Amino acid sequence: MLKPENNAGGQSHTHSGKRVSCDGGGGALGHPKIWLIFGDDGTVTCPYCSNDFASDVSSNSASHTS
């Protein structure tokens, strides 16, 4: 499950799995839903809204993005 956190570049989310979707979270004010694939470091940033997502891919459990 995604958990929003505050950070300077937008919102930070944690997620388990290899990919995550983002729609900006703003309903009609968001952006088109896109699927993002986690990089080798287990993080990805949405190019539309700068939301950060992190996953602990080594143990398949969620972790926090700093």
C-alpha positions as CSV (number, residue, x, y, z in Angstrom):
1,M,0.0,0.0,0.0
2,L,1.3,3.5,-0.8
3,K,2.0,5.9,2.1
4,P,2.5,9.6,1.4
5,E,5.3,11.4,3.2
6,N,6.5,15.0,2.9
7,N,9.7,15.8,1.1
8,A,11.1,18.8,-0.9
9,G,10.5,17.3,-4.4
10,G,6.9,16.2,-3.9
11,Q,5.4,13.3,-2.1
12,S,7.3,10.2,-1.1
13,H,5.7,6.8,-1.2
14,T,6.7,3.3,-0.2
15,H,5.6,0.2,-2.2
16,S,6.5,-3.4,-2.5
17,G,6.8,-4.9,-6.0
18,K,8.7,-4.2,-9.2
19,R,6.5,-1.4,-10.6
20,V,4.0,1.3,-9.4
21,S,1.4,3.4,-11.0
22,C,1.0,7.2,-10.5
23,D,-1.8,9.5,-11.6
24,G,-0.7,12.6,-9.5
25,G,-3.4,11.8,-6.9
26,G,-5.4,14.9,-7.8
27,G,-8.4,13.4,-9.6
28,A,-9.2,15.6,-12.5
29,L,-6.3,17.9,-11.5
30,G,-3.8,15.0,-11.6
31,H,-2.1,13.6,-14.7
32,P,-2.5,10.6,-17.0
33,K,-2.0,7.3,-15.1
34,I,1.5,5.9,-15.9
35,W,3.4,2.8,-14.7
36,L,6.9,3.3,-13.4
37,I,9.5,0.6,-13.0
38,F,11.8,0.7,-10.0
39,G,15.5,1.2,-10.9
40,D,18.4,-0.9,-9.7
41,D,18.5,1.3,-6.5
42,G,14.8,0.5,-5.8
43,T,13.6,4.0,-6.4
44,V,11.7,5.9,-9.1
45,T,10.4,9.5,-9.5
46,C,7.3,10.3,-11.5
47,P,8.3,12.6,-14.5
48,Y,5.0,14.4,-14.3
49,C,4.6,15.3,-10.6
50,S,8.0,14.5,-9.0
51,N,6.4,12.0,-6.5
52,D,9.1,9.7,-5.2
53,F,8.5,5.9,-4.9
54,A,10.7,3.4,-3.1
55,S,10.8,-0.4,-2.8
56,D,13.0,-2.7,-1.0
57,V,13.4,-5.1,-3.9
58,S,15.9,-7.3,-2.1
59,S,13.5,-8.4,0.6
60,N,10.2,-7.5,-1.3
61,S,9.1,-5.3,1.7
62,A,8.4,-1.6,1.7
63,S,11.0,0.9,2.8
64,H,11.1,4.7,3.4
65,T,12.7,7.2,1.0
66,S,15.0,9.8,2.5
